[in-house]
Amino acid sequence: MGKASKVTVKGQVLIPGDIRKRHHIEPGTEVRFVEYGDIICIAPVVADPVAAAWGMLPAGPSLADALLEERKRDKACE
């Protein structure tokens, strides 16, 4: 499961140290709150979201390549 923390009367929440270290959240780091229905996510704000997302997708077989191959087979059958 996940880690738990209590909200203070000021609405503050302590982010566990191991999570802060793993995600490089240091004092002064800006974070964003995103809601997905009843779920609230917290994520550090990055200066360049495109660069931060680089490499997140698996290097395995590309779905686009598979689709192109399928279309080539379909065209050959026409």
SULMOWO-V858110 format. One record per pair of residues at least 24 apart in sequence whose ideal C-beta (glycine too) atoms are under 6 Angstrom apart, sorted by sequence separation. I is the first residue (numbers start at 1). J is the second residue. If there is no record, write none. Layout:
i->{I I}
j->{J J}
//
This chain:
none
//
